[in-house]
Amino acid sequence: MSVHKEISAHSQKQHQLVKTFSELDMLRERYIEEAITNCQNKDAFTTERINAVTTQINELAKNGIVPARKLVTPSMIEEYVARLEQK
């Protein structure tokens, strides 16, 4: 019975990790979209919130269950917007 409880606890921990990752990843995407919109509108934008969430994601990724994400620079946003405008 002890093994079953250990497996169940391990499974719950992994599930929580994946759930937390999913929530953080959606938040990161929202912040990226906001930065893109601001850049398109020629408004000031920052990547600080994006990278704060990315850092949290990368801490979770150290457990090996969820993927790491790259930090985002303002120039990455600007380059992406420039590519969108070329289409």
Helices and strands as residue ranges (DSSP letters): H 2-40, H 48-61, H 74-86
